[in-house]
């Protein structure tokens, strides 16, 4: 049997400290490029998922540490939806996906990796982007580097804003 290595994934498995809320920490560092923050709004921001389901996988999170959607203010809720629209426009412009998945995993049982801070996933999709690799090889094939995707999406946000 041949082996296909995905060493970038091991960092998440072994090193991500779940006691630190990345959605609170990353925007407070003011190192947007290093933390793949694409855009900052007044109440929420757009950040790339560094362990993406597909190229261009973004997350939108409020700055405030809130676990439940009913805790969001009207302004926070509205801005998260506006940033999802902005994200989709930018991704369409730069990556030409055929569809999108949008969703929130609210709570650990629902699959939230960071269940204390809600966030909306924006996942671009292409025909045939799911295959046997995650099942058979326990590996996800991502065809473009995070840095290249970041550059594209920063340009896309500027173009559609």
Number of C-alpha atoms within 10 A of each C-alpha: 3 5 7 12 13 13 9 10 14 11 10 12 9 8 8 11 10 11 8 10 14 15 23 15 12 17 19 11 10 11 11 15 13 10 17 22 22 22 19 16 14 10 16 23 22 26 25 23 21 17 15 18 19 19 26 30 23 29 27 28 24 24 20 15 15 16 16 14 14 9 13 17 11 9 11 20 16 14 20 23 13 13 21 21 13 18 27 23 18 23 27 18 17 19 16 13 17 10 12 16 10 14 12 16 16 20 16 11 9 10 11 15 14 19 19 18 22 26 28 20 24 25 23 24 19 14 8 6 11 13 10 10 12 11 9 8 13 11 16 20 17 15 8 11 10 18 12 11 19 19 14 17 25 18 16 22 19 10 12 11 8
